[in-house]
Amino acid sequence: MEFFIIIEMAAILFFFLSYHILKGNSFLIHEYYRKNVEDEDKKSSYSAFYSKALLSVAIGFFIAGIFKLFTMDIGLYISLITGIIIALLFINKARKIYILDGGNNE
């Protein structure tokens, strides 16, 4: 039961961060990544990708907590790994579109 509470609190934290990044608080993204996106219009789209990545982690954590509540350990692991993989795909796509400039990274 303690694990359920901890993982659901982590899910709420990721939902909170995702919401605030989506609403324009891009300072929550590390400056190293933000400084490589020059255009202001692109910064909002870049933040949206990060917001979606955090949202996928939050959903994965939330579902994992539900599985743990019903003691389905395999579902817990699958949902955690799936949420993290989806987040990494979103971040990788954002890097390719907004930072690497088609492969011309300085």
Biopython code that builds the backbone (N, CA, C, O; Angstrom):
import numpy as np
from Bio.PDB.StructureBuilder import StructureBuilder

atoms = [
    (1, "MET", "N", (0.810, -1.196, 0.000)),
    (1, "MET", "CA", (0.000, 0.000, 0.000)),
    (1, "MET", "C", (0.855, 1.263, 0.000)),
    (1, "MET", "O", (0.482, 2.271, -0.600)),
    (2, "GLU", "N", (2.023, 1.206, 0.686)),
    (2, "GLU", "CA", (2.901, 2.369, 0.727)),
    (2, "GLU", "C", (3.442, 2.682, -0.664)),
    (2, "GLU", "O", (3.558, 3.848, -1.043)),
    (3, "PHE", "N", (3.772, 1.635, -1.421)),
    (3, "PHE", "CA", (4.291, 1.836, -2.770)),
    (3, "PHE", "C", (3.238, 2.495, -3.654)),
    (3, "PHE", "O", (3.563, 3.350, -4.478)),
    (4, "PHE", "N", (1.996, 2.106, -3.488)),
    (4, "PHE", "CA", (0.903, 2.710, -4.255)),
    (4, "PHE", "C", (0.833, 4.214, -3.997)),
    (4, "PHE", "O", (0.694, 5.001, -4.933)),
    (5, "ILE", "N", (0.930, 4.608, -2.740)),
    (5, "ILE", "CA", (0.857, 6.031, -2.389)),
    (5, "ILE", "C", (2.047, 6.787, -2.963)),
    (5, "ILE", "O", (1.883, 7.886, -3.493)),
    (6, "ILE", "N", (3.232, 6.219, -2.866)),
    (6, "ILE", "CA", (4.435, 6.883, -3.382)),
    (6, "ILE", "C", (4.364, 7.041, -4.892)),
    (6, "ILE", "O", (4.659, 8.116, -5.414)),
    (7, "ILE", "N", (3.982, 6.001, -5.594)),
    (7, "ILE", "CA", (3.957, 6.078, -7.046)),
    (7, "ILE", "C", (2.840, 6.986, -7.548)),
    (7, "ILE", "O", (2.997, 7.645, -8.576)),
    (8, "GLU", "N", (1.724, 7.029, -6.841)),
    (8, "GLU", "CA", (0.653, 7.950, -7.235)),
    (8, "GLU", "C", (1.054, 9.400, -6.964)),
    (8, "GLU", "O", (0.665, 10.294, -7.716)),
    (9, "MET", "N", (1.817, 9.643, -5.916)),
    (9, "MET", "CA", (2.324, 10.992, -5.662)),
    (9, "MET", "C", (3.304, 11.404, -6.750)),
    (9, "MET", "O", (3.316, 12.562, -7.167)),
    (10, "ALA", "N", (4.129, 10.466, -7.213)),
    (10, "ALA", "CA", (5.040, 10.758, -8.325)),
    (10, "ALA", "C", (4.247, 11.070, -9.594)),
    (10, "ALA", "O", (4.615, 11.969, -10.351)),
    (11, "ALA", "N", (3.170, 10.337, -9.825)),
    (11, "ALA", "CA", (2.324, 10.593, -10.994)),
    (11, "ALA", "C", (1.712, 11.989, -10.916)),
    (11, "ALA", "O", (1.658, 12.700, -11.919)),
    (12, "ILE", "N", (1.254, 12.379, -9.739)),
    (12, "ILE", "CA", (0.685, 13.720, -9.567)),
    (12, "ILE", "C", (1.744, 14.786, -9.815)),
    (12, "ILE", "O", (1.452, 15.818, -10.420)),
    (13, "LEU", "N", (2.974, 14.549, -9.355)),
    (13, "LEU", "CA", (4.066, 15.490, -9.598)),
    (13, "LEU", "C", (4.324, 15.652, -11.095)),
    (13, "LEU", "O", (4.480, 16.775, -11.575)),
    (14, "PHE", "N", (4.369, 14.548, -11.832)),
    (14, "PHE", "CA", (4.609, 14.623, -13.275)),
    (14, "PHE", "C", (3.434, 15.275, -14.000)),
    (14, "PHE", "O", (3.649, 16.015, -14.960)),
    (15, "PHE", "N", (2.198, 15.020, -13.566)),
    (15, "PHE", "CA", (1.043, 15.716, -14.136)),
    (15, "PHE", "C", (1.170, 17.227, -13.917)),
    (15, "PHE", "O", (0.934, 18.020, -14.827)),
    (16, "PHE", "N", (1.544, 17.605, -12.700)),
    (16, "PHE", "CA", (1.717, 19.014, -12.350)),
    (16, "PHE", "C", (2.784, 19.674, -13.222)),
    (16, "PHE", "O", (2.555, 20.753, -13.768)),
    (17, "LEU", "N", (3.941, 19.039, -13.357)),
    (17, "LEU", "CA", (5.019, 19.597, -14.185)),
    (17, "LEU", "C", (4.600, 19.684, -15.643)),
    (17, "LEU", "O", (4.882, 20.677, -16.314)),
    (18, "SER", "N", (3.933, 18.660, -16.132)),
    (18, "SER", "CA", (3.481, 18.643, -17.520)),
    (18, "SER", "C", (2.505, 19.782, -17.780)),
    (18, "SER", "O", (2.598, 20.464, -18.801)),
    (19, "TYR", "N", (1.585, 19.985, -16.874)),
    (19, "TYR", "CA", (0.590, 21.049, -17.022)),
    (19, "TYR", "C", (1.264, 22.426, -17.058)),
    (19, "TYR", "O", (0.938, 23.264, -17.899)),
    (20, "HIS", "N", (2.199, 22.645, -16.144)),
    (20, "HIS", "CA", (2.839, 23.955, -16.077)),
    (20, "HIS", "C", (3.760, 24.222, -17.268)),
    (20, "HIS", "O", (3.861, 25.363, -17.718)),
    (21, "ILE", "N", (4.414, 23.217, -17.771)),
    (21, "ILE", "CA", (5.228, 23.407, -18.977)),
    (21, "ILE", "C", (4.327, 23.698, -20.163)),
    (21, "ILE", "O", (4.655, 24.547, -20.992)),
    (22, "LEU", "N", (3.206, 23.012, -20.259)),
    (22, "LEU", "CA", (2.269, 23.244, -21.360)),
    (22, "LEU", "C", (1.686, 24.660, -21.299)),
    (22, "LEU", "O", (1.413, 25.255, -22.341)),
    (23, "LYS", "N", (1.496, 25.196, -20.113)),
    (23, "LYS", "CA", (0.944, 26.545, -19.954)),
    (23, "LYS", "C", (1.984, 27.643, -20.165)),
    (23, "LYS", "O", (1.655, 28.822, -20.038)),
    (24, "GLY", "N", (3.224, 27.289, -20.480)),
    (24, "GLY", "CA", (4.217, 28.303, -20.827)),
    (24, "GLY", "C", (5.344, 28.492, -19.841)),
    (24, "GLY", "O", (6.185, 29.368, -20.043)),
    (25, "ASN", "N", (5.396, 27.715, -18.794)),
    (25, "ASN", "CA", (6.493, 27.816, -17.834)),
    (25, "ASN", "C", (7.670, 26.972, -18.305)),
    (25, "ASN", "O", (8.003, 25.953, -17.699)),
    (26, "SER", "N", (8.293, 27.412, -19.394)),
    (26, "SER", "CA", (9.370, 26.607, -19.982)),
    (26, "SER", "C", (10.641, 26.641, -19.144)),
    (26, "SER", "O", (11.586, 25.910, -19.439)),
    (27, "PHE", "N", (10.687, 27.477, -18.101)),
    (27, "PHE", "CA", (11.862, 27.497, -17.235)),
    (27, "PHE", "C", (12.028, 26.175, -16.485)),
    (27, "PHE", "O", (13.084, 25.916, -15.907)),
    (28, "LEU", "N", (10.988, 25.341, -16.496)),
    (28, "LEU", "CA", (11.087, 24.031, -15.854)),
    (28, "LEU", "C", (11.917, 23.052, -16.681)),
    (28, "LEU", "O", (12.328, 22.005, -16.181)),
    (29, "ILE", "N", (12.163, 23.397, -17.953)),
    (29, "ILE", "CA", (13.053, 22.606, -18.803)),
    (29, "ILE", "C", (14.457, 23.160, -18.613)),
    (29, "ILE", "O", (14.643, 24.375, -18.546)),
    (30, "HIS", "N", (15.427, 22.293, -18.527)),
    (30, "HIS", "CA", (16.801, 22.717, -18.272)),
    (30, "HIS", "C", (17.263, 23.731, -19.319)),
    (30, "HIS", "O", (16.955, 23.594, -20.503)),
    (31, "GLU", "N", (17.995, 24.738, -18.878)),
    (31, "GLU", "CA", (18.430, 25.821, -19.756)),
    (31, "GLU", "C", (19.299, 25.326, -20.910)),
    (31, "GLU", "O", (19.273, 25.905, -21.996)),
    (32, "TYR", "N", (20.060, 24.272, -20.685)),
    (32, "TYR", "CA", (20.914, 23.729, -21.746)),
    (32, "TYR", "C", (20.091, 23.373, -22.979)),
    (32, "TYR", "O", (20.534, 23.602, -24.104)),
    (33, "TYR", "N", (18.913, 22.822, -22.784)),
    (33, "TYR", "CA", (18.066, 22.436, -23.907)),
    (33, "TYR", "C", (17.322, 23.635, -24.487)),
    (33, "TYR", "O", (17.126, 23.719, -25.699)),
    (34, "ARG", "N", (16.909, 24.560, -23.627)),
    (34, "ARG", "CA", (16.161, 25.730, -24.098)),
    (34, "ARG", "C", (17.020, 26.679, -24.909)),
    (34, "ARG", "O", (16.523, 27.296, -25.851)),
    (35, "LYS", "N", (18.299, 26.814, -24.572)),
    (35, "LYS", "CA", (19.136, 27.790, -25.270)),
    (35, "LYS", "C", (19.436, 27.380, -26.712)),
    (35, "LYS", "O", (19.803, 28.223, -27.530)),
    (36, "ASN", "N", (19.285, 26.104, -27.025)),
    (36, "ASN", "CA", (19.543, 25.640, -28.385)),
    (36, "ASN", "C", (18.350, 25.815, -29.315)),
    (36, "ASN", "O", (18.451, 25.531, -30.508)),
    (37, "VAL", "N", (17.226, 26.278, -28.787)),
    (37, "VAL", "CA", (16.042, 26.556, -29.602)),
    (37, "VAL", "C", (15.956, 28.070, -29.730)),
    (37, "VAL", "O", (15.673, 28.764, -28.753)),
    (38, "GLU", "N", (16.202, 28.587, -30.946)),
    (38, "GLU", "CA", (16.315, 30.032, -31.110)),
    (38, "GLU", "C", (14.980, 30.751, -31.221)),
    (38, "GLU", "O", (14.754, 31.738, -30.522)),
    (39, "ASP", "N", (14.114, 30.288, -32.064)),
    (39, "ASP", "CA", (12.873, 30.982, -32.395)),
    (39, "ASP", "C", (11.856, 30.850, -31.256)),
    (39, "ASP", "O", (11.698, 29.773, -30.682)),
    (40, "GLU", "N", (11.167, 31.952, -30.933)),
    (40, "GLU", "CA", (10.164, 31.927, -29.858)),
    (40, "GLU", "C", (8.989, 31.015, -30.198)),
    (40, "GLU", "O", (8.455, 30.343, -29.316)),
    (41, "ASP", "N", (8.576, 30.984, -31.476)),
    (41, "ASP", "CA", (7.478, 30.102, -31.860)),
    (41, "ASP", "C", (7.871, 28.646, -31.669)),
    (41, "ASP", "O", (7.055, 27.824, -31.252)),
    (42, "LYS", "N", (9.107, 28.336, -31.971)),
    (42, "LYS", "CA", (9.579, 26.959, -31.806)),
    (42, "LYS", "C", (9.700, 26.586, -30.333)),
    (42, "LYS", "O", (9.527, 25.422, -29.972)),
    (43, "LYS", "N", (9.996, 27.566, -29.482)),
    (43, "LYS", "CA", (10.129, 27.259, -28.053)),
    (43, "LYS", "C", (8.829, 26.749, -27.459)),
    (43, "LYS", "O", (8.840, 25.853, -26.615)),
    (44, "SER", "N", (7.710, 27.311, -27.890)),
    (44, "SER", "CA", (6.432, 26.840, -27.356)),
    (44, "SER", "C", (6.126, 25.430, -27.853)),
    (44, "SER", "O", (5.593, 24.613, -27.102)),
    (45, "SER", "N", (6.455, 25.138, -29.105)),
    (45, "SER", "CA", (6.247, 23.779, -29.624)),
    (45, "SER", "C", (7.186, 22.790, -28.947)),
    (45, "SER", "O", (6.804, 21.659, -28.647)),
    (46, "TYR", "N", (8.415, 23.228, -28.713)),
    (46, "TYR", "CA", (9.388, 22.385, -28.026)),
    (46, "TYR", "C", (8.907, 22.080, -26.606)),
    (46, "TYR", "O", (9.028, 20.949, -26.134)),
    (47, "SER", "N", (8.365, 23.086, -25.934)),
    (47, "SER", "CA", (7.824, 22.879, -24.587)),
    (47, "SER", "C", (6.641, 21.921, -24.611)),
    (47, "SER", "O", (6.455, 21.133, -23.684)),
    (48, "ALA", "N", (5.841, 21.989, -25.672)),
    (48, "ALA", "CA", (4.689, 21.086, -25.783)),
    (48, "ALA", "C", (5.150, 19.634, -25.900)),
    (48, "ALA", "O", (4.529, 18.738, -25.329)),
    (49, "PHE", "N", (6.247, 19.397, -26.644)),
    (49, "PHE", "CA", (6.780, 18.038, -26.741)),
    (49, "PHE", "C", (7.231, 17.545, -25.367)),
    (49, "PHE", "O", (6.947, 16.407, -24.993)),
    (50, "TYR", "N", (7.930, 18.391, -24.615)),
    (50, "TYR", "CA", (8.366, 17.998, -23.280)),
    (50, "TYR", "C", (7.175, 17.769, -22.356)),
    (50, "TYR", "O", (7.192, 16.866, -21.519)),
    (51, "SER", "N", (6.157, 18.583, -22.513)),
    (51, "SER", "CA", (4.958, 18.402, -21.706)),
    (51, "SER", "C", (4.314, 17.046, -21.992)),
    (51, "SER", "O", (3.888, 16.353, -21.068)),
    (52, "LYS", "N", (4.244, 16.673, -23.253)),
    (52, "LYS", "CA", (3.682, 15.365, -23.619)),
    (52, "LYS", "C", (4.539, 14.228, -23.078)),
    (52, "LYS", "O", (4.018, 13.194, -22.658)),
    (53, "ALA", "N", (5.859, 14.425, -23.091)),
    (53, "ALA", "CA", (6.747, 13.395, -22.549)),
    (53, "ALA", "C", (6.488, 13.188, -21.059)),
    (53, "ALA", "O", (6.378, 12.053, -20.596)),
    (54, "LEU", "N", (6.390, 14.283, -20.312)),
    (54, "LEU", "CA", (6.118, 14.163, -18.880)),
    (54, "LEU", "C", (4.730, 13.592, -18.616)),
    (54, "LEU", "O", (4.525, 12.852, -17.653)),
    (55, "LEU", "N", (3.784, 13.939, -19.474)),
    (55, "LEU", "CA", (2.438, 13.394, -19.324)),
    (55, "LEU", "C", (2.433, 11.881, -19.527)),
    (55, "LEU", "O", (1.726, 11.163, -18.820)),
    (56, "SER", "N", (3.214, 11.394, -20.485)),
    (56, "SER", "CA", (3.266, 9.939, -20.702)),
    (56, "SER", "C", (3.893, 9.227, -19.506)),
    (56, "SER", "O", (3.474, 8.125, -19.154)),
    (57, "VAL", "N", (4.894, 9.849, -18.880)),
    (57, "VAL", "CA", (5.478, 9.259, -17.669)),
    (57, "VAL", "C", (4.447, 9.264, -16.543)),
    (57, "VAL", "O", (4.330, 8.288, -15.801)),
    (58, "ALA", "N", (3.702, 10.358, -16.415)),
    (58, "ALA", "CA", (2.682, 10.449, -15.362)),
    (58, "ALA", "C", (1.611, 9.383, -15.548)),
    (58, "ALA", "O", (1.193, 8.747, -14.580)),
    (59, "ILE", "N", (1.167, 9.187, -16.780)),
    (59, "ILE", "CA", (0.150, 8.165, -17.039)),
    (59, "ILE", "C", (0.710, 6.778, -16.745)),
    (59, "ILE", "O", (0.019, 5.933, -16.175)),
    (60, "GLY", "N", (1.973, 6.543, -17.138)),
    (60, "GLY", "CA", (2.601, 5.264, -16.827)),
    (60, "GLY", "C", (2.686, 5.015, -15.329)),
    (60, "GLY", "O", (2.417, 3.906, -14.867)),
    (61, "PHE", "N", (3.058, 6.043, -14.566)),
    (61, "PHE", "CA", (3.129, 5.910, -13.109)),
    (61, "PHE", "C", (1.744, 5.670, -12.518)),
    (61, "PHE", "O", (1.583, 4.840, -11.623)),
    (62, "PHE", "N", (0.751, 6.392, -13.015)),
    (62, "PHE", "CA", (-0.602, 6.245, -12.490)),
    (62, "PHE", "C", (-1.122, 4.823, -12.718)),
    (62, "PHE", "O", (-1.674, 4.207, -11.806)),
    (63, "ILE", "N", (-0.946, 4.313, -13.922)),
    (63, "ILE", "CA", (-1.398, 2.953, -14.234)),
    (63, "ILE", "C", (-0.601, 1.930, -13.433)),
    (63, "ILE", "O", (-1.153, 0.929, -12.976)),
    (64, "ALA", "N", (0.704, 2.182, -13.260)),
    (64, "ALA", "CA", (1.527, 1.269, -12.462)),
    (64, "ALA", "C", (1.039, 1.214, -11.019)),
    (64, "ALA", "O", (1.037, 0.150, -10.401)),
    (65, "GLY", "N", (0.629, 2.353, -10.487)),
    (65, "GLY", "CA", (0.101, 2.372, -9.125)),
    (65, "GLY", "C", (-1.172, 1.562, -8.999)),
    (65, "GLY", "O", (-1.384, 0.872, -8.002)),
    (66, "ILE", "N", (-2.017, 1.648, -10.012)),
    (66, "ILE", "CA", (-3.260, 0.859, -10.002)),
    (66, "ILE", "C", (-2.929, -0.636, -10.044)),
    (66, "ILE", "O", (-3.514, -1.428, -9.306)),
    (67, "PHE", "N", (-1.979, -1.016, -10.921)),
    (67, "PHE", "CA", (-1.576, -2.434, -10.984)),
    (67, "PHE", "C", (-1.008, -2.894, -9.645)),
    (67, "PHE", "O", (-1.292, -4.005, -9.199)),
    (68, "LYS", "N", (-0.199, -2.036, -8.997)),
    (68, "LYS", "CA", (0.388, -2.421, -7.720)),
    (68, "LYS", "C", (-0.682, -2.561, -6.642)),
    (68, "LYS", "O", (-0.561, -3.397, -5.746)),
    (69, "LEU", "N", (-1.718, -1.751, -6.729)),
    (69, "LEU", "CA", (-2.803, -1.842, -5.760)),
    (69, "LEU", "C", (-3.473, -3.213, -5.828)),
    (69, "LEU", "O", (-3.890, -3.762, -4.808)),
    (70, "PHE", "N", (-3.573, -3.760, -7.042)),
    (70, "PHE", "CA", (-4.174, -5.079, -7.232)),
    (70, "PHE", "C", (-3.122, -6.184, -7.309)),
    (70, "PHE", "O", (-3.422, -7.297, -7.739)),
    (71, "THR", "N", (-1.894, -5.881, -6.896)),
    (71, "THR", "CA", (-0.751, -6.804, -6.847)),
    (71, "THR", "C", (-0.488, -7.515, -8.170)),
    (71, "THR", "O", (-0.219, -8.716, -8.192)),
    (72, "MET", "N", (-0.565, -6.780, -9.256)),
    (72, "MET", "CA", (-0.207, -7.313, -10.575)),
    (72, "MET", "C", (1.152, -6.729, -10.952)),
    (72, "MET", "O", (1.235, -5.695, -11.616)),
    (73, "ASP", "N", (2.205, -7.401, -10.522)),
    (73, "ASP", "CA", (3.545, -6.848, -10.701)),
    (73, "ASP", "C", (3.958, -6.738, -12.161)),
    (73, "ASP", "O", (4.649, -5.783, -12.514)),
    (74, "ILE", "N", (3.573, -7.656, -13.016)),
    (74, "ILE", "CA", (3.971, -7.590, -14.420)),
    (74, "ILE", "C", (3.349, -6.372, -15.098)),
    (74, "ILE", "O", (3.993, -5.728, -15.927)),
    (75, "GLY", "N", (2.115, -6.054, -14.757)),
    (75, "GLY", "CA", (1.474, -4.859, -15.302)),
    (75, "GLY", "C", (2.163, -3.589, -14.832)),
    (75, "GLY", "O", (2.274, -2.618, -15.581)),
    (76, "LEU", "N", (2.626, -3.601, -13.583)),
    (76, "LEU", "CA", (3.360, -2.466, -13.042)),
    (76, "LEU", "C", (4.606, -2.196, -13.869)),
    (76, "LEU", "O", (4.848, -1.061, -14.278)),
    (77, "TYR", "N", (5.397, -3.234, -14.116)),
    (77, "TYR", "CA", (6.641, -3.057, -14.866)),
    (77, "TYR", "C", (6.371, -2.648, -16.312)),
    (77, "TYR", "O", (7.060, -1.787, -16.858)),
    (78, "ILE", "N", (5.380, -3.259, -16.918)),
    (78, "ILE", "CA", (5.071, -2.935, -18.313)),
    (78, "ILE", "C", (4.611, -1.487, -18.443)),
    (78, "ILE", "O", (5.032, -0.791, -19.367)),
    (79, "SER", "N", (3.765, -1.025, -17.544)),
    (79, "SER", "CA", (3.268, 0.348, -17.648)),
    (79, "SER", "C", (4.368, 1.367, -17.363)),
    (79, "SER", "O", (4.414, 2.410, -18.015)),
    (80, "LEU", "N", (5.252, 1.092, -16.409)),
    (80, "LEU", "CA", (6.360, 2.001, -16.142)),
    (80, "LEU", "C", (7.299, 2.090, -17.337)),
    (80, "LEU", "O", (7.673, 3.183, -17.762)),
    (81, "ILE", "N", (7.676, 0.944, -17.874)),
    (81, "ILE", "CA", (8.606, 0.929, -19.005)),
    (81, "ILE", "C", (7.969, 1.564, -20.231)),
    (81, "ILE", "O", (8.636, 2.309, -20.950)),
    (82, "THR", "N", (6.702, 1.290, -20.487)),
    (82, "THR", "CA", (6.016, 1.882, -21.643)),
    (82, "THR", "C", (5.950, 3.389, -21.523)),
    (82, "THR", "O", (6.213, 4.092, -22.499)),
    (83, "GLY", "N", (5.605, 3.909, -20.349)),
    (83, "GLY", "CA", (5.550, 5.358, -20.149)),
    (83, "GLY", "C", (6.889, 6.029, -20.372)),
    (83, "GLY", "O", (6.958, 7.100, -20.973)),
    (84, "ILE", "N", (7.956, 5.403, -19.889)),
    (84, "ILE", "CA", (9.296, 5.975, -20.055)),
    (84, "ILE", "C", (9.740, 5.903, -21.510)),
    (84, "ILE", "O", (10.347, 6.850, -22.009)),
    (85, "ILE", "N", (9.454, 4.809, -22.197)),
    (85, "ILE", "CA", (9.834, 4.692, -23.613)),
    (85, "ILE", "C", (9.099, 5.727, -24.453)),
    (85, "ILE", "O", (9.701, 6.350, -25.327)),
    (86, "ILE", "N", (7.824, 5.918, -24.205)),
    (86, "ILE", "CA", (7.062, 6.931, -24.951)),
    (86, "ILE", "C", (7.636, 8.319, -24.676)),
    (86, "ILE", "O", (7.750, 9.130, -25.596)),
    (87, "ALA", "N", (7.997, 8.603, -23.433)),
    (87, "ALA", "CA", (8.597, 9.894, -23.095)),
    (87, "ALA", "C", (9.910, 10.097, -23.839)),
    (87, "ALA", "O", (10.165, 11.179, -24.368)),
    (88, "LEU", "N", (10.734, 9.072, -23.881)),
    (88, "LEU", "CA", (12.004, 9.184, -24.597)),
    (88, "LEU", "C", (11.791, 9.404, -26.092)),
    (88, "LEU", "O", (12.561, 10.128, -26.723)),
    (89, "LEU", "N", (10.769, 8.796, -26.661)),
    (89, "LEU", "CA", (10.464, 9.020, -28.074)),
    (89, "LEU", "C", (10.033, 10.465, -28.327)),
    (89, "LEU", "O", (10.444, 11.066, -29.320)),
    (90, "PHE", "N", (9.206, 11.029, -27.435)),
    (90, "PHE", "CA", (8.803, 12.430, -27.571)),
    (90, "PHE", "C", (10.018, 13.358, -27.482)),
    (90, "PHE", "O", (10.160, 14.280, -28.286)),
    (91, "ILE", "N", (10.888, 13.111, -26.505)),
    (91, "ILE", "CA", (12.059, 13.968, -26.329)),
    (91, "ILE", "C", (13.003, 13.848, -27.515)),
    (91, "ILE", "O", (13.559, 14.847, -27.971)),
    (92, "ASN", "N", (13.186, 12.636, -28.016)),
    (92, "ASN", "CA", (14.056, 12.437, -29.172)),
    (92, "ASN", "C", (13.499, 13.146, -30.404)),
    (92, "ASN", "O", (14.252, 13.751, -31.169)),
    (93, "LYS", "N", (12.188, 13.073, -30.595)),
    (93, "LYS", "CA", (11.575, 13.752, -31.737)),
    (93, "LYS", "C", (11.727, 15.265, -31.606)),
    (93, "LYS", "O", (12.004, 15.946, -32.593)),
    (94, "ALA", "N", (11.548, 15.795, -30.398)),
    (94, "ALA", "CA", (11.719, 17.234, -30.179)),
    (94, "ALA", "C", (13.150, 17.663, -30.456)),
    (94, "ALA", "O", (13.374, 18.718, -31.049)),
    (95, "ARG", "N", (14.117, 16.862, -30.038)),
    (95, "ARG", "CA", (15.520, 17.188, -30.297)),
    (95, "ARG", "C", (15.809, 17.194, -31.797)),
    (95, "ARG", "O", (16.512, 18.076, -32.292)),
    (96, "LYS", "N", (15.275, 16.223, -32.512)),
    (96, "LYS", "CA", (15.521, 16.154, -33.956)),
    (96, "LYS", "C", (14.906, 17.343, -34.684)),
    (96, "LYS", "O", (15.507, 17.880, -35.614)),
    (97, "ILE", "N", (13.716, 17.755, -34.267)),
    (97, "ILE", "CA", (13.022, 18.842, -34.962)),
    (97, "ILE", "C", (13.596, 20.204, -34.598)),
    (97, "ILE", "O", (13.836, 21.024, -35.485)),
    (98, "TYR", "N", (13.820, 20.462, -33.320)),
    (98, "TYR", "CA", (14.099, 21.820, -32.869)),
    (98, "TYR", "C", (15.554, 22.103, -32.520)),
    (98, "TYR", "O", (15.975, 23.259, -32.564)),
    (99, "ILE", "N", (16.321, 21.099, -32.180)),
    (99, "ILE", "CA", (17.697, 21.358, -31.757)),
    (99, "ILE", "C", (18.714, 20.967, -32.823)),
    (99, "ILE", "O", (19.647, 21.723, -33.095)),
    (100, "LEU", "N", (18.548, 19.825, -33.413)),
    (100, "LEU", "CA", (19.567, 19.350, -34.336)),
    (100, "LEU", "C", (19.515, 20.024, -35.699)),
    (100, "LEU", "O", (20.471, 19.926, -36.469)),
    (101, "ASP", "N", (18.421, 20.702, -36.010)),
    (101, "ASP", "CA", (18.263, 21.395, -37.298)),
    (101, "ASP", "C", (18.581, 20.495, -38.477)),
    (101, "ASP", "O", (19.377, 20.841, -39.349)),
    (102, "GLY", "N", (17.958, 19.359, -38.486)),
    (102, "GLY", "CA", (18.166, 18.438, -39.605)),
    (102, "GLY", "C", (19.509, 17.763, -39.590)),
    (102, "GLY", "O", (19.982, 17.327, -40.639)),
    (103, "GLY", "N", (20.134, 17.660, -38.462)),
    (103, "GLY", "CA", (21.419, 16.983, -38.374)),
    (103, "GLY", "C", (22.611, 17.931, -38.319)),
    (103, "GLY", "O", (23.746, 17.473, -38.192)),
    (104, "ASN", "N", (22.384, 19.238, -38.409)),
    (104, "ASN", "CA", (23.476, 20.213, -38.376)),
    (104, "ASN", "C", (23.656, 20.774, -36.979)),
    (104, "ASN", "O", (23.385, 21.950, -36.735)),
    (105, "ASN", "N", (24.105, 19.946, -36.078)),
    (105, "ASN", "CA", (24.301, 20.369, -34.692)),
    (105, "ASN", "C", (25.701, 20.952, -34.540)),
    (105, "ASN", "O", (26.681, 20.329, -34.951)),
    (106, "GLU", "N", (25.801, 22.128, -33.960)),
    (106, "GLU", "CA", (27.111, 22.772, -33.801)),
    (106, "GLU", "C", (27.785, 22.320, -32.547)),
    (106, "GLU", "O", (28.896, 22.758, -32.251)),
]
sb = StructureBuilder()
sb.init_structure("model")
sb.init_model(0)
sb.init_chain("A")
sb.init_seg("    ")
for serial, (resi, resn, name, xyz) in enumerate(atoms, 1):
    if name == "N":
        sb.init_residue(resn, " ", resi, " ")
    sb.init_atom(name, np.array(xyz, "f"), 0.0, 1.0, " ", f" {name:<3s}", serial, name[0])
structure = sb.get_structure()
